[in-house]
Amino acid sequence: MPVHIERHYAERIGWLRAAVLGANDGIVSTASLVLGVAAANTDKHGVLIAGIAGLVAGAMSMAAGEYVSVSSQADTEKSDLEREKRELATEPEDELNELTHIYIKRGLDEPLARKVAIKFTQFDALGSHARDELGLTEVHTARPIQAALASAGTFAVGAAMPLVLALISPIKFALPIVAGGSLVFLAAMGSMAARTGGATMWKGALRVTFWGALAMAITYGIGALFGTVIQ
């Protein structure tokens, strides 16, 4: 019998979440930083230095944060699997009953559920409990290094976009160019992320653009306020 192989969007969730978070944070935080510093009447050199510092610090922070967070998830998964392994060794009948009850709750009658539980236990007991009891699959397994690299890399790429706009813009037009260009980048990134994940593109674009615009507006207002007060 030929095997029908399907590719699902869920297979991308491990790196897609970290990549979208990194790119979105890179654009929003760096654009907001540039606008806030520029609004405080800082010269172009100071704006660029602040932006570059924000890019480096943000990328490292994203990498560290993702690694620590996903590592904690991986540790929890490992602990649960070790517990299941011990219980399978010491309480095999209880574990078989547990698996049977899971399949009954999913719609199988008791005799069939028992047969399925026995068959799966014989084939791969730990894998069956990991999947059906704990909800752990290869697709959703925590991968700390993958998440850290995806998040840091996309943050740096996202952060570079408003920095390039600030670099090439005439100083008196820098604010609208950086703000407008960053919103375009956010809309494009949101659309691509939604398409990659199988979602509606315009919804993806709208939600990231809204929150990005709000963040930039607030940061600009704070920068302008403090710039006026300090002067």
C-alpha positions as CSV (number, residue, x, y, z in Angstrom):
1,M,0.0,0.0,0.0
2,P,1.5,3.4,-1.0
3,V,2.0,5.8,1.9
4,H,0.3,9.2,1.6
5,I,2.6,11.8,3.0
6,E,1.1,15.1,4.1
7,R,2.8,18.3,5.3
8,H,1.0,20.2,8.0
9,Y,1.4,23.8,9.2
10,A,1.8,22.6,12.8
11,E,5.2,21.2,11.8
12,R,6.5,24.7,11.6
13,I,5.3,25.8,15.0
14,G,8.6,25.3,16.7
15,W,10.6,27.8,14.7
16,L,7.7,29.9,13.3
17,R,6.6,31.2,16.7
18,A,10.1,32.2,17.7
19,A,10.8,33.8,14.3
20,V,7.6,35.8,14.2
21,L,8.2,37.0,17.8
22,G,11.8,37.9,17.0
23,A,11.1,39.8,13.8
24,N,8.1,41.7,15.2
25,D,10.0,42.6,18.4
26,G,13.0,43.7,16.3
27,I,11.0,46.1,14.1
28,V,8.7,47.5,16.9
29,S,11.3,47.9,19.6
30,T,14.0,49.4,17.4
31,A,11.6,51.7,15.4
32,S,10.1,52.8,18.7
33,L,13.6,53.4,20.2
34,V,14.7,55.4,17.1
35,L,11.5,57.5,17.2
36,G,11.7,58.1,20.9
37,V,15.3,59.2,20.9
38,A,14.8,61.3,17.8
39,A,11.7,63.0,19.3
40,A,13.9,64.1,22.2
41,N,15.9,66.2,19.7
42,T,18.9,63.9,19.6
43,D,21.2,64.3,16.6
44,K,21.3,61.6,13.9
45,H,24.6,60.1,15.2
46,G,23.0,59.6,18.7
47,V,19.9,58.1,17.2
48,L,21.9,55.5,15.2
49,I,24.1,54.6,18.2
50,A,21.0,54.0,20.3
51,G,19.5,51.9,17.5
52,I,22.5,49.8,17.1
53,A,22.8,49.2,20.8
54,G,19.2,48.3,20.9
55,L,19.7,45.8,18.0
56,V,22.6,44.0,19.7
57,A,21.1,44.0,23.2
58,G,17.7,42.9,21.9
59,A,19.0,40.1,19.8
60,M,21.0,38.7,22.7
61,S,18.1,39.2,25.1
62,M,15.7,37.4,22.7
63,A,18.2,34.5,22.3
64,A,18.7,34.1,26.0
65,G,15.0,34.5,26.8
66,E,13.9,31.9,24.3
67,Y,16.6,29.5,25.3
68,V,15.8,29.7,29.0
69,S,12.1,29.6,28.4
70,V,12.1,26.7,26.0
71,S,14.7,24.8,28.0
72,S,12.4,25.0,31.0
73,Q,9.7,23.5,28.8
74,A,12.1,20.8,27.7
75,D,13.0,20.0,31.3
76,T,9.4,19.6,32.2
77,E,8.8,17.3,29.2
78,K,11.8,15.2,30.2
79,S,10.6,15.0,33.8
80,D,7.2,13.8,32.7
81,L,8.7,11.2,30.4
82,E,10.9,9.9,33.1
83,R,7.9,9.6,35.4
84,E,6.0,7.7,32.8
85,K,8.9,5.4,32.2
86,R,9.1,4.5,35.9
87,E,5.3,3.9,36.1
88,L,5.4,1.7,33.1
89,A,8.1,-0.4,34.8
90,T,6.4,-0.6,38.2
91,E,2.7,-0.3,37.5
92,P,2.2,-1.7,34.0
93,E,-1.5,-2.7,34.6
94,D,-2.5,0.7,35.9
95,E,-0.8,2.4,32.9
96,L,-2.6,0.0,30.5
97,N,-5.9,0.9,32.2
98,E,-5.1,4.6,32.0
99,L,-4.5,4.3,28.2
100,T,-7.7,2.3,27.8
101,H,-9.7,5.0,29.6
102,I,-8.2,7.7,27.3
103,Y,-9.3,5.8,24.2
104,I,-12.8,5.2,25.7
105,K,-13.1,9.0,26.2
106,R,-12.2,9.5,22.6
107,G,-15.1,7.4,21.4
108,L,-14.0,3.8,21.3
109,D,-16.1,1.1,23.1
110,E,-14.3,-0.6,26.0
111,P,-13.3,-3.9,24.3
112,L,-11.8,-2.1,21.3
113,A,-10.1,0.5,23.5
114,R,-8.5,-2.2,25.5
115,K,-7.2,-4.0,22.3
116,V,-5.8,-0.7,21.0
117,A,-4.2,0.1,24.3
118,I,-2.6,-3.4,24.4
119,K,-1.4,-3.1,20.9
120,F,0.1,0.4,21.3
121,T,1.7,-0.7,24.6
122,Q,3.4,-3.6,22.9
123,F,4.6,-1.5,20.0
124,D,5.8,1.6,21.9
125,A,4.5,2.0,25.4
126,L,6.3,5.2,26.3
127,G,5.6,6.8,23.0
128,S,1.9,6.0,23.3
129,H,1.7,7.6,26.8
130,A,3.7,10.6,25.7
131,R,1.4,11.2,22.8
132,D,-2.0,10.3,24.2
133,E,-1.6,11.1,27.9
134,L,0.9,13.9,27.9
135,G,0.2,15.4,24.5
136,L,3.9,15.3,23.5
137,T,4.8,14.7,19.9
138,E,7.9,15.1,17.8
139,V,6.3,18.1,16.1
140,H,5.7,20.0,19.3
141,T,8.9,18.9,21.2
142,A,10.7,21.8,22.8
143,R,13.9,22.7,20.9
144,P,15.8,25.4,22.9
145,I,18.7,26.1,20.5
146,Q,16.4,26.2,17.4
147,A,14.1,28.7,19.2
148,A,17.0,30.8,20.4
149,L,18.7,31.1,17.0
150,A,15.4,31.7,15.1
151,S,14.4,34.5,17.6
152,A,17.8,36.2,17.7
153,G,18.4,36.0,14.0
154,T,14.9,37.4,13.0
155,F,15.2,40.1,15.7
156,A,18.4,41.3,14.2
157,V,16.9,41.3,10.7
158,G,13.8,43.1,11.9
159,A,15.8,45.6,13.9
160,A,18.0,46.4,10.9
161,M,15.1,47.6,8.8
162,P,14.2,50.8,10.8
163,L,17.9,51.4,11.3
164,V,18.6,51.4,7.6
165,L,15.7,53.8,7.1
166,A,17.1,56.1,9.8
167,L,20.5,56.0,8.2
168,I,19.4,56.9,4.6
169,S,16.7,59.4,5.6
170,P,17.4,63.2,5.7
171,I,17.2,64.2,9.3
172,K,14.1,66.4,9.0
173,F,12.2,63.5,7.3
174,A,13.6,60.7,9.4
175,L,10.6,60.4,11.8
176,P,7.8,59.9,9.2
177,I,10.1,57.7,7.0
178,V,11.1,55.4,9.9
179,A,7.5,55.3,11.2
180,G,5.8,54.7,7.9
181,G,8.5,52.3,6.6
182,S,8.4,50.2,9.8
183,L,4.6,49.9,9.6
184,V,5.0,48.6,6.0
185,F,7.6,46.1,7.2
186,L,5.3,45.0,10.0
187,A,2.4,44.5,7.6
188,A,4.5,42.5,5.2
189,M,6.0,40.4,8.1
190,G,2.5,39.8,9.5
191,S,1.2,38.7,6.1
192,M,4.1,36.3,5.4
193,A,3.9,34.8,8.9
194,A,0.1,34.3,8.5
195,R,0.6,32.7,5.1
196,T,3.4,30.4,6.4
197,G,1.1,29.3,9.3
198,G,-1.9,28.9,7.0
199,A,-3.9,31.8,8.5
200,T,-5.6,34.8,6.9
201,M,-2.9,37.2,5.6
202,W,-4.8,40.5,6.2
203,K,-5.6,39.5,9.8
204,G,-1.9,38.8,10.4
205,A,-0.9,42.1,8.9
206,L,-3.5,44.1,10.8
207,R,-2.8,42.8,14.3
208,V,1.0,43.4,14.1
209,T,0.6,46.8,12.5
210,F,-1.9,47.9,15.1
211,W,0.3,47.0,18.1
212,G,3.4,48.3,16.3
213,A,1.8,51.7,15.6
214,L,0.6,51.9,19.2
215,A,4.1,51.2,20.6
216,M,5.8,53.7,18.3
217,A,3.2,56.4,19.1
218,I,3.6,56.0,22.9
219,T,7.4,55.9,22.7
220,Y,7.5,59.0,20.5
221,G,5.2,60.8,22.9
222,I,7.4,60.0,25.8
223,G,10.5,61.0,23.9
224,A,9.0,64.3,22.9
225,L,7.8,65.0,26.5
226,F,11.2,64.3,28.1
227,G,13.0,66.2,25.4
228,T,10.8,69.3,26.1
229,V,11.2,68.9,29.9
230,I,15.0,68.5,29.8
231,Q,15.4,71.5,27.5
